[in-house]
Structure formats: structure tokens, C-alpha cells
């Protein structure tokens, strides 16, 4: 096969993933307000894709780089295809938006325009504008004496075209332009007082209110036109870590530069005045990548809007109340349980409070000497950060590896780092040139005259908020090999130690990929010898070429391969002579599938691992990532059950075709929705592989 036919392009695969998210917004069987949430996610995903991936392609074009990648695309050709496909997606997105709004109106909530308001409602909204909105607005004129202002990325603005109302006749023939930022500090949707005896809830967009009252900002001028627009800039940080004396200060400087990154995309309201459009395109130096939007710009506001609607719980999923892990409910403390057995937890069905309690208990325990932890993305008002600070203040050795380079969480992580440093924690910013993406906590405790290590290894971030929205697994253990490796890993991240012989872990960037290759090679050997040979891997993305080639090799040797890949997948399954033994499914549902799990048959003695890493080049070669074995046979079976549950999903699973398209698996039997069936924690924790029958 030609190279381009062996692989699916990463960025085009990502667009297909976002299309699957959009399909969830279109799914009439889902609760209405949940469909609004998915529509918001489509916009948020597209914003990040444009500001990072498309920006990177444009960087290559500016540098004159036009070589093909391993999927056969040049930056120029790929950019053209991306823009064509995203334009189609945006049109479909706004068609869905209008359908959802019509459905919401039938339920009793409506987003109206100014013309739909009664006289009484107009007075109420005018008063709101005077009291709340007007004092925050800043009109920015654009003329010879006042240069074009800096427009922040992904902020909503209004372009106002004006004409003098009085004075020189020559001036009254001229058009002037001004820009007004729609303040993001105010709610995007405003609740309008209802008409008398009205049962429905009425809302008005903030930008529509400002448009109607815009004349108050420009006395002496006639408003010709007012249209919304939005610019997306390159938001990737370009850090010179080798030359940075203080990484924290270097990142703060780059965050300020992010606001001035070159424009990647311009979104404008449909029908924008020609003078305003020409001015924006000229000043932003953008001509082709202009998206004309038939509807409100930036649909990310729909998430808060849908969440704020009151008395509409029947249009949402019933809330899931995470259960506290059964193993820990048997004891007042966590550490005594771990001395007896390992414990596996599955979020969001099992509560993240178990992780919080693990750290808090260690912070309060006088026999605990040290706590070491990695932090990548942390929630606001994190219990963990407060517990770590408390432990340091009580005299314990607390070491925290904070990843400042976690994209779009840099400012929050800087704040946590400073707070921890003030409390006396040893804060380390990782290794030069590498992101620290491993999720691990080590607690060292004095027991019976010796030291014992307790470890938590997870597939997701130490973040209470995302633990309610993402599916992730976490392992609590005091296995001596895992404890020894945990100590060695922290020594490597904080000092100059480079261990050469891991007992349990495989660690990127040096050891993870060779370990995965070794596991796949062993399965190939089993297949050739006629023994059971199977690989089941669950991850967010698969895009590393050499990893894909190794899977192709395994398929050709007869290894049965099942991949559960939520997002990007550059492997082309089901191709005769190449990948006929590979099946790839993607599950997009209520929760974001985030766990990374690997199971190999081992020739009949199954091995199971959990990991922080996707099988992407950045994870395997440019990050500190972790692959951890699960030694307890009962816990291995739990994870195998969970993988089987995913593989048998026939409601929300979509299967990747050789063409690169995804099709729904379809109901060939009784419906099985893995996320909803997984809510029965005792079931998947205790029932042994019933689905394999």
C-alpha cells in the first residue's frame, strides 16, 4: 500500500472525533439540555484545535516548510482540507443549534431578540443595561490618531460602523469604525422578566442588548451597522527552557505573548458591513480563513446557559451519586486497608473523595514522614493542595512536581505552585524539555522500625471536578516493587538520578515505548506458536507511526487486537493483508472516556496495566509518562471486565472503518450502554467476564 493509504491523518481524524461529539448533540434520544452541553463542547474543541493544531500548520507554511507527513499530507494541502471540513461542521453545528432552540422553546424556555420584547420588558432591559452593562463597556475608535486595538483571542467583540449626524457634509459621507468588547465578566444570557402570567422563561443575549443600546456610547453619530466578530490566535507557548533562569517567569512572559499570537481564524456575524469586514481582514492580515456565522458566535456559552435553567431537571440526565469505595468503607482509615490488599477505583462512579482522604490521612498521620505527588491539572479550591500545604507546615517532607506547561492551565498551576512554596513544600517544575504527565502519589510512613511506601497511580488528573466528568481508574497499593519504583521516579524527576532497571514501572520518554513493543512482540511470538494471542488497549488517541506499524505487524502475525480509542486514531483497521485482525471502536457518551488500560493475553496468563499515556509521539517521547502493572488477580479481572463492557457497547460505540469513517455498531442484540451499565459498581467488580460468553 502507498504510505498515505496505510494511515489516517491525525488532524482529519480529530475532525471526525468532533463530528461524533456533534452527533451526540443531534441525538434525539438524549435529554435536551445534555444535547446543548455537547454542542458547547464542539465549539470548545474547535477553538483549541484552531489555536494549536491549525496554528502549528500555519507556522510551517510561514517557514516555507511543505514536506509531506507520514500520512501523505503537506501543510498546505492539509490546511485547505481542514478548513473545508470544519466549515461544513460549523454549518451543521448551527443547524443543530436552531433545532435545539426550537425544542427548548416548546419546553418553556426561549432565547429572544430585542424585537420580541414587550414594552415593559424593553424598559427592564434598558435599566439593566444602564446599571450593569454600560459602566463596564469601553468603546475603542479606530482612526488616524487611534490605532487598531489589540483584540484578545476568543473574546467576543462588536464592530460598529458610524456616520457623523451633524457638521461638515464631507464628514457625514464618511464611515468610521469602532470596536466594543462584549464583557466576558458578565453573563452571556440575561433572564428577562416574564410577561404577566407567562409561564415560559425568556432570555436575551448580552451582545443583542448592547447592540440595541449602542448609540449611548457614540453621541453625535448615527449607527450604520453593528455586527459581532471573534478572532482566534495562535495559543501554543514557545518556551526556551534551556535559557530560562526561572521557568515560572518564562511561562508568565509567554502567557502575555499568547494574547498577541498571530490570527488563525476570524469569525464574523452573517451580513457584516463591508467596511467593518474589510478593516478587520486588513488589520488582522487574514483573508481566507473567515467563517461567516449564521447565529450567535461562540456557542461555548450554551454549557452555562443549559446548566442555569431552573425547573428543567426532566431535560437532564439523572445525577450520579458516586459511591465511596466499598473496600475503604470497612475501615476508618485507608492505609490499614492497603496493608492487606490493593484497591482499584473507577471514577466517576466511585468517589474521588477516596483520593482526597488518602492525602488528608497522610497529612494528619504523625508517622508519615514524606508525601510526594505530581500535579498536572488541578481544580479550583483543591482539597489536595490544602492537605499538602498542611502536611508541609506540620514538618513533613512534601515534594510536589507541578507541570507549569499544562496547556491552558498554566496560570492556575503557577498560582498553586506559589501557594505550595509559601507553605514550605518543595516544588519542582519537572525536567527540561519534558512535560510531566504521570499521575502518581507516594506516601512514606514509619512502621515497626522500618519505612513502608503507599502509592496511588491514576490514569487521570488529581482534579475533583474532572473526576465527576471523566471515566478514569486509580490503583491504591503498597506493593514493594511499585513503592520502590515510585521513589526512584521522584528521584529522577527532582534530582539527577536515572534508574536503569525498573522493577514494575515503564517510564517515558526512555522506557515506555520499548516496554510496549516488548509486550506486542511477545504476543506475536504466542500467535506464531499457536498460543492465545490478544491485545486490548483503551486510550484517548493513537497517532505514533512506529506504534501503528508494530500493531500492523502483530495483526499480520495473527494477534487479535481490539482498540478502544475515543479520539484520534491514525491506524486504518480491517485492511486485508495489513490490519484485518484489528478492530477499533470509539465511545462518546455522557462522560468523557479518559482511562488508559492495556491487557495482553500473555499466552494464557493475562497481564493488565494502567497508564497516564496515550500512544502518541508526544506521550512516548516528550513527556514523563507511566505504565504500571496491576498485580492483584481480582483487580486484573475487574479491568478486563471493564474492557469487555466497552467492547460490547452497542448503543454509543462507533466502529472505525478502513475508509476512516465511523459507523454506529448498531443493535444486534439487547442494548448495552457501557457507561450506564458500569454504574453498577458491584457488578463489574465482582462478576467474572460474563460478557465473554
Secondary structure, 3 states (H helix, E strand, C coil): CCHHHHECCHHHHHHHHHHHHHHHHHCCCCCHHHHHHHHHHHHHHHHHHHHHHHHHHHHHHHCCCCCCCCCCCCHHHHHHHHHHHHHHHHHHHHHHHHHHHHHHHHHCEEEECHHHCCHHHHHHHHHHHHHHHHHHCCEEEECCCCCCCCCCCCCEEEEEEEEECCCCHHHHCCCEEEEEECCCCCCCEEEECCCCCCCCEEEEEHHHHHHHHHHHHCCCEEEEEEEEEEEEECCCCCCCCCCCCCHHHHHHHHHHHHCCCCEEEEEEECCCCHHHHHHHHHHHCCCCCEEEECCCCCCCHHHHHHHHCCCCHHHCCCCCCCECCHHHHCCCCCHHHHHHCCEEEEECCECCHHHHHHHHHHHHCCCEEEEEEEECCCCCCCHHHHHHHHHHHCCCEEEEEECCCCCCCHHHHHHHHHHHHHHCCEEECCCCCCEECCCEEEEEEEECCEEEEEEEEECCCCCCCHHHCEEEEEEEECCHHHHHHHHHHHHHHHCCCCCCCCCCCEEECCCHHHHHHHHHHHHHHHHHCCCCCEEEEEECCECCHHHHHHHHHHHHHCCEEEEEECCCECECCCCCCCCCCEEEEEECCCCEECCEEEEECHHHCCEEEEECCCECHHHHHCEEEEEEECCCHHHHHHHHHHHHHHHCCCCCEEEECCCCCEEECCCCCCCCCHHHHCCCHHHHHHCCCHHHC
